[in-house]
Amino acid sequence: MKVIVIRGGIAGLAVAIGLRKGGHNVTVLERSPVLQEVLGVLPTVLESAYLPKYAAILRYEHLEKLSEQRLGSLMTDLYGTPYAVIHRYDLHTILYTEATNLGVNVLLSHGITSVDCTLPSATTTDGIVFKGDLIIAADGEKSVCREIVTGEPLPSKDSGDHVYRIVISSASVRSSSDLAHLVDRPSINLLVGPGGHAMTYSLKRDGLLNIVLTMKHEGVEDPPQLPHPVPLDEVKEAFRGWSAVQGLLDPAQGSARWTLLETKMAERWVKGKVALMGDAAHAMLPFLGQGAAMALEDAVVLSTLFKHHPNTTDLDVILQLYLRIRQPRVQSLKAKARRMRDAYAHHDGSQQQLRDQSLAADMERIRSGLIDEASRIDGKLDLENARDSANLLADVGFRERLFGYDGEAEVEKHANMRELGRCMLHVLRPSKLAVHLARWARLFGVHRMCNLKIHSARIHLYF
């Protein structure tokens, strides 16, 4: 199968790798002349991921510890892999190297102006037309393809949050007795306070501390969308009263700021032979830190589906199954990210006190071993001890749903005749019944179909 992937970001390269490993001919069309320019990366290029051993939630004033969760060995024990923080540039570089080594054709300076969902084809800004059997639109939150597929504009709007990014020397933090533990202890630190939050974690190389600060603001009609330099005085004013943040800002040389945008999730991800994925389909706020992870999950599911069913004649069935597998999960996590935005930003008062009391209770349960050791019983989730928590990693039910997800297993679970039969109801026309039944029989090696019933325009299959 010949596949055209629009944009060479993390989502596009990931799905290109998966499809190429499945034996498909894959071309990636990237509008930028240099891939790195797409990413807006920090000057420092990290060689490998940072593996924190803990995740701590702290009060904004004097870094009072509200909760702490073990990560390193716990994540490996439960899910087989460690919790890793990797720089966007590093992840992209790894994906690009793997894609090109596999023979994926990555074409730079090929921006897309339109797609034809029937042929399908993609037309570049230079008027070049690329044709294939399938087009995967991984062209991000500002997708050119989204409106063509959905049939409606889904403009991004100001979420009401400013984000500031600052990088400082770890040595400058160690000189302060009040702040030194932020770099000496291998942890991700989340500072919560009125109107926003701050996150700090060490970078793998060069002795640096990365600081990402988020603060609510009055939304504007047409906010600047790309990071741009701002004076440190603006950041200090935004975080007035946050004594720990003020201390971290003292050695800083500058800051970049951008406005978080929020886009309604597309209800329709597929039209004809064009499918949306990643931020083009479901951009989410970053308060779960799962935007790139959702794109990677999309890539795994799509690649696995086409690995098992490579025939282009089955394209409509496979794409409908892709929607059934991915849409409910992404919609749920997108809503969760929005809720966590507010949970982290309570002003001092009754809601903040309830949150902090809940976090304190979680930390006690962690110390007693109820969360770490009793999270699963005989390999299954112990839901009796699970409950909602502002500490997402201490919320056993949510942690299991987030980190226990296996895209390949989801495909295996859904890709049986009954499930695909239900998917086909969305694309099946009665006049083509015989053709589709023959296709199913060929696809699954089925020689006999039993109890076929037709009621009005609906077809129910029982096997």
WOSULHU-V882837 format. One record per pair of residues at least 12 apart in sequence whose C-alpha atoms are under 8 Angstrom apart, sorted by the first residue. I is the first residue (numbers start at 1). GAP is how many residues later the second one is. D is the distance in Angstrom with one decimal. If there is no record, write none. Layout:
i:I gap:GAP d:D
i:I gap:GAP d:D
//
This chain:
i:1 gap:23 d:5.2
i:1 gap:24 d:6.1
i:1 gap:131 d:7.9
i:1 gap:132 d:6.2
i:1 gap:133 d:7.8
i:1 gap:309 d:7.1
i:1 gap:310 d:7.4
i:1 gap:311 d:6.7
i:2 gap:22 d:6.2
i:2 gap:23 d:4.8
i:2 gap:24 d:6.1
i:2 gap:130 d:5.1
i:2 gap:131 d:5.2
i:2 gap:132 d:6.7
i:3 gap:21 d:7.1
i:3 gap:22 d:6.1
i:3 gap:23 d:4.9
i:3 gap:24 d:6.4
i:3 gap:129 d:5.6
i:3 gap:130 d:6.0
i:3 gap:131 d:4.9
i:3 gap:132 d:5.8
i:3 gap:133 d:7.4
i:4 gap:22 d:6.0
i:4 gap:23 d:5.0
i:4 gap:24 d:6.0
i:4 gap:25 d:7.3
i:4 gap:126 d:7.7
i:4 gap:127 d:7.7
i:4 gap:128 d:6.3
i:4 gap:130 d:6.4
i:4 gap:131 d:4.8
i:4 gap:132 d:6.3
i:5 gap:21 d:7.2
i:5 gap:22 d:6.1
i:5 gap:23 d:4.7
i:5 gap:24 d:6.2
i:5 gap:130 d:5.9
i:5 gap:131 d:4.8
i:5 gap:132 d:6.0
i:5 gap:133 d:6.8
i:6 gap:22 d:5.9
i:6 gap:23 d:5.0
i:6 gap:24 d:6.5
i:6 gap:106 d:7.6
i:6 gap:129 d:7.4
i:6 gap:130 d:6.3
i:6 gap:131 d:4.9
i:6 gap:132 d:5.5
i:6 gap:133 d:5.8
i:7 gap:21 d:6.3
i:7 gap:22 d:5.4
i:7 gap:23 d:4.4
i:7 gap:24 d:6.8
i:7 gap:130 d:7.4
i:7 gap:131 d:5.8
i:7 gap:132 d:5.1
i:8 gap:20 d:6.1
i:8 gap:21 d:6.7
i:8 gap:22 d:5.2
i:8 gap:27 d:7.2
i:8 gap:98 d:7.5
i:8 gap:130 d:7.8
i:9 gap:26 d:7.8
i:9 gap:29 d:7.2
i:9 gap:30 d:7.6
i:9 gap:83 d:7.0
i:9 gap:129 d:7.6
i:9 gap:130 d:7.9
i:10 gap:81 d:7.5
i:10 gap:82 d:5.7
i:10 gap:85 d:7.2
i:10 gap:282 d:7.2
i:10 gap:285 d:7.6
i:10 gap:286 d:7.7
i:11 gap:127 d:6.0
i:11 gap:266 d:7.4
i:11 gap:267 d:5.9
i:11 gap:281 d:7.3
i:11 gap:284 d:5.1
i:11 gap:285 d:6.1
i:11 gap:288 d:6.9
i:12 gap:16 d:7.3
i:12 gap:124 d:8.0
i:12 gap:125 d:7.8
i:12 gap:126 d:5.2
i:12 gap:127 d:7.7
i:13 gap:15 d:7.7
i:13 gap:82 d:6.0
i:13 gap:83 d:6.4
i:13 gap:86 d:6.6
i:14 gap:81 d:6.4
i:14 gap:85 d:8.0
i:14 gap:282 d:6.4
i:14 gap:285 d:5.9
i:15 gap:281 d:7.6
i:15 gap:283 d:7.8
i:15 gap:284 d:4.3
i:15 gap:285 d:7.0
i:15 gap:287 d:7.3
i:15 gap:288 d:6.5
i:16 gap:12 d:7.4
i:16 gap:83 d:6.8
i:16 gap:88 d:6.9
i:17 gap:78 d:7.7
i:17 gap:81 d:7.1
i:17 gap:82 d:5.2
i:17 gap:85 d:7.3
i:17 gap:87 d:7.4
i:18 gap:281 d:6.9
i:18 gap:282 d:6.8
i:18 gap:285 d:5.0
i:18 gap:286 d:7.7
i:19 gap:284 d:5.1
i:19 gap:287 d:7.3
i:19 gap:288 d:7.4
i:20 gap:82 d:6.9
i:20 gap:83 d:7.6
i:20 gap:84 d:6.8
i:21 gap:81 d:7.4
i:22 gap:281 d:7.2
i:22 gap:284 d:7.4
i:22 gap:285 d:5.1
i:25 gap:79 d:7.4
i:26 gap:78 d:5.5
i:26 gap:79 d:6.4
i:27 gap:77 d:6.0
i:27 gap:78 d:4.7
i:27 gap:79 d:5.9
i:27 gap:80 d:7.4
i:28 gap:76 d:7.3
i:28 gap:77 d:6.1
i:28 gap:78 d:4.7
i:28 gap:79 d:6.1
i:29 gap:77 d:6.3
i:29 gap:78 d:5.2
i:29 gap:79 d:6.5
i:29 gap:80 d:7.9
i:29 gap:81 d:5.5
i:29 gap:82 d:7.0
i:29 gap:83 d:7.8
i:30 gap:76 d:7.2
i:30 gap:77 d:6.0
i:30 gap:78 d:4.9
i:30 gap:79 d:6.0
i:30 gap:80 d:5.2
i:30 gap:81 d:6.1
i:31 gap:77 d:5.9
i:31 gap:78 d:4.5
i:31 gap:79 d:4.4
i:31 gap:80 d:3.7
i:31 gap:81 d:7.1
i:32 gap:76 d:5.9
i:32 gap:77 d:4.9
i:32 gap:78 d:7.2
i:32 gap:79 d:7.3
i:33 gap:75 d:5.1
i:33 gap:76 d:4.6
i:34 gap:74 d:6.9
i:34 gap:75 d:8.0
i:35 gap:73 d:7.6
i:36 gap:53 d:7.4
i:39 gap:49 d:7.4
i:39 gap:50 d:7.0
i:40 gap:187 d:7.9
i:41 gap:47 d:7.0
i:41 gap:48 d:6.0
i:42 gap:47 d:8.0
i:45 gap:42 d:7.8
i:45 gap:44 d:6.7
i:45 gap:45 d:6.8
i:46 gap:41 d:6.6
i:46 gap:43 d:7.7
i:46 gap:44 d:6.1
i:46 gap:157 d:7.5
i:46 gap:158 d:6.4
i:46 gap:159 d:6.2
i:47 gap:43 d:6.6
i:47 gap:157 d:7.5
i:47 gap:158 d:7.5
i:48 gap:38 d:6.8
i:48 gap:42 d:7.0
i:48 gap:156 d:6.9
i:49 gap:35 d:5.9
i:49 gap:36 d:5.4
i:49 gap:37 d:4.3
i:49 gap:38 d:7.0
i:49 gap:155 d:6.7
i:50 gap:34 d:5.8
i:50 gap:35 d:5.1
i:50 gap:36 d:6.2
i:50 gap:152 d:7.4
i:50 gap:153 d:6.5
i:50 gap:154 d:5.4
i:51 gap:21 d:7.0
i:51 gap:31 d:7.2
i:51 gap:32 d:6.2
i:51 gap:33 d:4.8
i:51 gap:34 d:6.3
i:51 gap:135 d:7.9
i:52 gap:19 d:6.8
i:52 gap:20 d:6.4
i:52 gap:31 d:7.1
i:52 gap:32 d:6.9
i:52 gap:33 d:7.6
i:52 gap:134 d:5.1
i:52 gap:135 d:4.8
i:52 gap:136 d:6.4
i:53 gap:17 d:6.1
i:53 gap:18 d:4.9
i:53 gap:19 d:4.4
i:53 gap:20 d:7.6
i:53 gap:133 d:5.6
i:53 gap:134 d:5.7
i:54 gap:14 d:6.8
i:54 gap:15 d:5.6
i:54 gap:16 d:4.6
i:54 gap:17 d:5.0
i:54 gap:18 d:7.0
i:54 gap:132 d:6.6
i:54 gap:133 d:4.5
i:54 gap:134 d:6.4
i:55 gap:13 d:5.6
i:55 gap:14 d:5.2
i:55 gap:15 d:6.5
i:55 gap:16 d:6.8
i:55 gap:132 d:5.3
i:55 gap:133 d:4.8
i:55 gap:134 d:6.0
i:55 gap:135 d:7.7
i:56 gap:12 d:4.3
i:56 gap:13 d:6.4
i:56 gap:131 d:6.9
i:56 gap:132 d:6.2
i:56 gap:133 d:4.9
i:56 gap:134 d:6.1
i:57 gap:132 d:6.0
i:57 gap:133 d:4.8
i:57 gap:134 d:5.9
i:57 gap:135 d:7.2
i:57 gap:334 d:7.7
i:58 gap:131 d:7.1
i:58 gap:132 d:6.0
i:58 gap:133 d:4.7
i:58 gap:134 d:6.3
i:59 gap:132 d:5.6
i:59 gap:133 d:5.5
i:59 gap:134 d:6.5
i:60 gap:131 d:5.2
i:60 gap:132 d:5.5
i:60 gap:133 d:5.1
i:60 gap:137 d:7.9
i:60 gap:182 d:5.4
i:60 gap:183 d:7.2
i:60 gap:184 d:6.6
i:60 gap:185 d:7.6
i:61 gap:180 d:7.1
i:61 gap:181 d:5.1
i:61 gap:182 d:5.2
i:61 gap:183 d:6.0
i:62 gap:181 d:6.6
i:62 gap:182 d:6.2
i:63 gap:128 d:7.3
i:63 gap:181 d:6.8
i:66 gap:290 d:6.4
i:66 gap:293 d:5.8
i:66 gap:294 d:5.7
i:66 gap:297 d:7.6
i:67 gap:292 d:5.5
i:67 gap:293 d:6.0
i:67 gap:295 d:6.9
i:67 gap:296 d:5.1
i:67 gap:324 d:7.3
i:68 gap:295 d:6.2
i:69 gap:294 d:7.6
i:69 gap:297 d:7.2
i:69 gap:324 d:6.8
i:69 gap:325 d:6.8
i:71 gap:12 d:6.3
i:74 gap:298 d:7.0
i:79 gap:324 d:7.1
i:79 gap:325 d:6.4
i:110 gap:14 d:5.9
i:110 gap:15 d:7.0
i:110 gap:16 d:7.8
i:111 gap:13 d:5.3
i:111 gap:14 d:5.6
i:112 gap:12 d:4.3
i:112 gap:13 d:5.8
i:112 gap:32 d:7.3
i:113 gap:12 d:5.7
i:113 gap:31 d:6.9
i:114 gap:30 d:7.1
i:114 gap:31 d:6.9
i:115 gap:30 d:6.8
i:115 gap:33 d:7.6
i:117 gap:32 d:7.7
i:117 gap:154 d:6.2
i:117 gap:155 d:5.1
i:117 gap:156 d:5.4
i:117 gap:157 d:5.4
i:118 gap:154 d:5.5
i:118 gap:155 d:6.1
i:119 gap:12 d:7.2
i:119 gap:13 d:7.6
i:119 gap:14 d:7.7
i:119 gap:154 d:7.5
i:120 gap:12 d:6.1
i:120 gap:13 d:6.5
i:120 gap:14 d:6.5
i:120 gap:15 d:6.8
i:120 gap:152 d:7.9
i:120 gap:153 d:6.0
i:120 gap:154 d:7.1
i:121 gap:14 d:7.4
i:122 gap:13 d:7.9
i:133 gap:140 d:7.2
i:133 gap:179 d:6.9
i:134 gap:139 d:5.3
i:134 gap:140 d:6.1
i:135 gap:138 d:6.3
i:135 gap:139 d:4.7
i:135 gap:140 d:6.4
i:136 gap:138 d:5.8
i:136 gap:139 d:5.0
i:136 gap:140 d:6.0
i:136 gap:141 d:7.1
i:137 gap:137 d:7.1
i:137 gap:138 d:6.0
i:137 gap:139 d:4.8
i:137 gap:140 d:6.2
i:137 gap:143 d:7.0
i:138 gap:138 d:6.3
i:138 gap:139 d:5.3
i:138 gap:140 d:6.0
i:138 gap:141 d:7.2
i:138 gap:142 d:5.9
i:139 gap:140 d:7.5
i:139 gap:141 d:5.8
i:140 gap:138 d:6.7
i:140 gap:139 d:4.6
i:140 gap:140 d:4.4
i:140 gap:143 d:7.7
i:141 gap:15 d:7.7
i:141 gap:122 d:7.5
i:141 gap:138 d:4.9
i:141 gap:139 d:5.0
i:141 gap:140 d:7.9
i:141 gap:142 d:6.0
i:142 gap:14 d:7.8
i:142 gap:138 d:7.1
i:143 gap:137 d:5.4
i:145 gap:131 d:7.8
i:145 gap:135 d:7.9
i:146 gap:120 d:7.9
i:146 gap:123 d:7.9
i:146 gap:130 d:7.0
i:146 gap:134 d:6.3
i:146 gap:135 d:7.2
i:149 gap:119 d:7.0
i:149 gap:120 d:6.7
i:149 gap:121 d:6.3
i:149 gap:122 d:5.3
i:149 gap:125 d:7.3
i:149 gap:126 d:7.8
i:149 gap:127 d:7.8
i:150 gap:116 d:6.8
i:150 gap:117 d:7.3
i:150 gap:118 d:5.2
i:150 gap:119 d:6.8
i:150 gap:120 d:7.7
i:150 gap:121 d:7.5
i:154 gap:109 d:6.7
i:154 gap:110 d:6.4
i:154 gap:112 d:7.5
i:155 gap:108 d:6.4
i:155 gap:109 d:7.9
i:156 gap:105 d:5.8
i:156 gap:106 d:5.4
i:156 gap:107 d:4.5
i:156 gap:108 d:7.6
i:157 gap:64 d:7.7
i:157 gap:104 d:5.3
i:157 gap:105 d:5.3
i:157 gap:106 d:6.5
i:158 gap:61 d:5.7
i:158 gap:62 d:6.6
i:158 gap:63 d:7.3
i:158 gap:64 d:7.8
i:158 gap:65 d:6.7
i:158 gap:101 d:6.8
i:158 gap:102 d:6.2
i:158 gap:103 d:4.8
i:158 gap:104 d:6.2
i:159 gap:60 d:7.0
i:159 gap:100 d:7.7
i:159 gap:101 d:5.7
i:159 gap:102 d:5.2
i:159 gap:103 d:5.3
i:160 gap:56 d:5.5
i:160 gap:57 d:5.2
i:160 gap:58 d:5.9
i:160 gap:59 d:4.8
i:160 gap:99 d:7.7
i:160 gap:100 d:7.2
i:161 gap:53 d:6.5
i:161 gap:54 d:5.5
i:161 gap:55 d:4.3
i:161 gap:56 d:5.6
i:161 gap:58 d:7.7
i:161 gap:98 d:6.0
i:161 gap:99 d:5.6
i:162 gap:52 d:5.7
i:162 gap:53 d:5.4
i:162 gap:54 d:6.2
i:162 gap:55 d:6.7
i:162 gap:95 d:6.8
i:162 gap:96 d:5.9
i:162 gap:97 d:4.7
i:162 gap:98 d:6.2
i:163 gap:49 d:6.9
i:163 gap:50 d:5.6
i:163 gap:51 d:4.5
i:163 gap:52 d:6.6
i:163 gap:94 d:5.5
i:163 gap:95 d:5.5
i:163 gap:96 d:6.2
i:163 gap:97 d:7.0
i:164 gap:48 d:5.8
i:164 gap:49 d:5.1
i:164 gap:50 d:6.4
i:164 gap:71 d:7.5
i:164 gap:91 d:6.4
i:164 gap:92 d:5.5
i:164 gap:93 d:4.5
i:164 gap:94 d:6.8
i:165 gap:45 d:7.6
i:165 gap:46 d:5.8
i:165 gap:47 d:4.7
i:165 gap:48 d:6.4
i:165 gap:90 d:5.8
i:165 gap:91 d:5.4
i:165 gap:92 d:6.6
i:166 gap:44 d:6.2
i:166 gap:45 d:5.1
i:166 gap:46 d:6.5
i:166 gap:86 d:7.1
i:166 gap:88 d:6.9
i:166 gap:89 d:5.2
i:166 gap:90 d:6.9
i:167 gap:41 d:6.5
i:167 gap:42 d:5.7
i:167 gap:43 d:4.8
i:167 gap:44 d:6.0
i:167 gap:85 d:7.1
i:168 gap:40 d:5.7
i:168 gap:41 d:5.4
i:168 gap:42 d:6.8
i:168 gap:43 d:8.0
i:168 gap:83 d:6.8
i:168 gap:84 d:5.7
i:168 gap:85 d:7.9
i:169 gap:38 d:6.1
i:169 gap:39 d:4.6
i:169 gap:40 d:6.1
i:169 gap:82 d:8.0
i:170 gap:13 d:6.3
i:170 gap:32 d:7.7
i:170 gap:37 d:5.4
i:170 gap:38 d:5.0
i:170 gap:39 d:5.5
i:171 gap:36 d:7.3
i:172 gap:79 d:6.7
i:173 gap:75 d:7.0
i:179 gap:65 d:7.2
i:179 gap:68 d:7.9
i:179 gap:69 d:7.9
i:182 gap:18 d:7.5
i:182 gap:19 d:7.6
i:183 gap:18 d:7.4
i:183 gap:19 d:6.4
i:183 gap:26 d:7.2
i:186 gap:16 d:7.7
i:187 gap:14 d:6.6
i:188 gap:12 d:6.0
i:188 gap:13 d:5.0
i:188 gap:14 d:8.0
i:189 gap:12 d:6.5
i:192 gap:152 d:5.4
i:192 gap:153 d:6.2
i:193 gap:49 d:7.8
i:193 gap:151 d:6.9
i:193 gap:152 d:5.5
i:193 gap:153 d:6.4
i:193 gap:154 d:6.5
i:193 gap:155 d:7.6
i:194 gap:151 d:5.2
i:194 gap:152 d:5.3
i:194 gap:153 d:4.0
i:194 gap:154 d:6.5
i:195 gap:20 d:5.7
i:195 gap:21 d:5.5
i:195 gap:150 d:4.5
i:195 gap:151 d:6.3
i:195 gap:152 d:6.4
i:196 gap:17 d:7.6
i:196 gap:18 d:5.3
i:196 gap:19 d:4.2
i:196 gap:20 d:6.0
i:196 gap:145 d:8.0
i:196 gap:148 d:6.6
i:196 gap:149 d:4.5
i:196 gap:150 d:7.8
i:197 gap:16 d:6.0
i:197 gap:17 d:5.4
i:197 gap:18 d:6.7
i:197 gap:147 d:6.3
i:197 gap:148 d:6.3
i:198 gap:13 d:7.0
i:198 gap:14 d:5.7
i:198 gap:15 d:4.3
i:198 gap:16 d:6.2
i:198 gap:47 d:7.9
i:199 gap:12 d:5.8
i:199 gap:13 d:5.2
i:199 gap:14 d:6.4
i:200 gap:12 d:6.5
i:215 gap:23 d:7.1
i:215 gap:24 d:7.9
i:223 gap:36 d:6.6
i:224 gap:34 d:6.7
i:224 gap:35 d:6.5
i:225 gap:33 d:5.9
i:225 gap:34 d:5.7
i:225 gap:35 d:7.5
i:225 gap:36 d:7.6
i:226 gap:32 d:5.8
i:226 gap:33 d:7.7
i:227 gap:29 d:5.7
i:227 gap:30 d:5.2
i:227 gap:31 d:4.6
i:227 gap:32 d:8.0
i:228 gap:28 d:5.2
i:228 gap:29 d:5.5
i:228 gap:30 d:6.6
i:229 gap:25 d:7.3
i:229 gap:26 d:5.8
i:229 gap:27 d:4.4
i:229 gap:28 d:6.3
i:230 gap:24 d:7.2
i:230 gap:25 d:5.7
i:230 gap:26 d:5.8
i:230 gap:27 d:6.4
i:231 gap:23 d:6.5
i:231 gap:24 d:6.7
i:232 gap:17 d:7.6
i:232 gap:20 d:7.9
i:232 gap:21 d:7.9
i:232 gap:22 d:5.9
i:232 gap:23 d:6.2
i:235 gap:20 d:7.9
i:236 gap:13 d:7.4
i:260 gap:25 d:7.4
i:261 gap:24 d:7.6
i:262 gap:21 d:7.3
i:262 gap:22 d:6.8
i:262 gap:23 d:6.6
i:263 gap:19 d:7.7
i:263 gap:20 d:6.2
i:263 gap:21 d:7.3
i:264 gap:18 d:7.5
i:264 gap:19 d:7.8
i:265 gap:16 d:6.2
i:265 gap:17 d:4.8
i:265 gap:18 d:6.9
i:265 gap:66 d:7.5
i:266 gap:15 d:5.5
i:266 gap:16 d:6.5
i:269 gap:12 d:6.2
i:269 gap:54 d:7.3
i:270 gap:49 d:7.0
i:270 gap:50 d:7.8
i:272 gap:44 d:7.5
i:273 gap:42 d:7.4
i:273 gap:43 d:7.6
i:275 gap:44 d:7.4
i:277 gap:18 d:6.7
i:277 gap:21 d:6.4
i:277 gap:22 d:7.9
i:278 gap:13 d:7.8
i:278 gap:14 d:7.6
i:278 gap:16 d:6.6
i:278 gap:17 d:4.2
i:278 gap:18 d:7.8
i:278 gap:20 d:6.8
i:279 gap:12 d:7.5
i:279 gap:16 d:7.2
i:282 gap:48 d:7.1
i:282 gap:49 d:7.8
i:282 gap:52 d:7.9
i:284 gap:50 d:5.4
i:284 gap:53 d:7.2
i:285 gap:49 d:7.2
i:285 gap:52 d:6.0
i:285 gap:53 d:6.6
i:286 gap:51 d:6.8
i:287 gap:50 d:5.1
i:287 gap:51 d:7.1
i:287 gap:53 d:6.2
i:287 gap:54 d:5.9
i:288 gap:48 d:7.8
i:288 gap:49 d:5.3
i:288 gap:52 d:7.5
i:294 gap:36 d:7.2
i:297 gap:110 d:6.1
i:298 gap:28 d:7.0
i:298 gap:109 d:8.0
i:300 gap:107 d:5.8
i:300 gap:108 d:6.7
i:301 gap:21 d:6.9
i:301 gap:106 d:5.3
i:301 gap:107 d:6.2
i:301 gap:109 d:7.7
i:301 gap:110 d:6.5
i:302 gap:20 d:6.5
i:304 gap:104 d:6.1
i:304 gap:107 d:6.9
i:305 gap:13 d:6.6
i:305 gap:17 d:7.8
i:305 gap:106 d:6.6
i:306 gap:12 d:7.5
i:309 gap:134 d:7.4
i:314 gap:125 d:7.6
i:316 gap:111 d:7.1
i:317 gap:103 d:6.9
i:317 gap:106 d:6.5
i:317 gap:107 d:5.9
i:317 gap:110 d:7.6
i:320 gap:103 d:5.9
i:320 gap:104 d:7.7
i:320 gap:106 d:7.8
i:321 gap:93 d:7.8
i:321 gap:94 d:7.8
i:321 gap:99 d:6.9
i:321 gap:102 d:6.2
i:324 gap:99 d:7.9
i:325 gap:85 d:7.0
i:325 gap:86 d:7.4
i:325 gap:89 d:7.6
i:340 gap:50 d:7.6
i:343 gap:12 d:7.7
i:343 gap:47 d:6.8
i:344 gap:46 d:7.8
i:355 gap:35 d:6.7
i:358 gap:31 d:6.7
i:358 gap:32 d:7.4
i:359 gap:30 d:7.1
i:359 gap:31 d:6.5
i:359 gap:32 d:6.5
i:362 gap:27 d:7.7
i:362 gap:29 d:7.7
i:362 gap:32 d:6.6
i:366 gap:28 d:7.7
i:370 gap:15 d:8.0
i:371 gap:14 d:7.9
i:371 gap:23 d:6.7
i:371 gap:25 d:7.1
i:375 gap:21 d:6.2
i:381 gap:15 d:8.0
i:381 gap:16 d:7.4
i:381 gap:19 d:7.4
i:383 gap:13 d:7.6
i:383 gap:14 d:6.5
i:417 gap:27 d:7.6
i:417 gap:46 d:7.8
i:418 gap:43 d:7.1
i:418 gap:44 d:7.1
i:418 gap:45 d:7.1
i:421 gap:39 d:7.8
i:421 gap:40 d:6.5
i:422 gap:38 d:7.7
i:422 gap:39 d:8.0
i:425 gap:33 d:6.8
i:425 gap:34 d:6.6
i:430 gap:27 d:7.2
i:449 gap:13 d:8.0
i:449 gap:14 d:6.6
i:450 gap:12 d:6.5
i:450 gap:13 d:5.8
i:451 gap:12 d:7.3
//
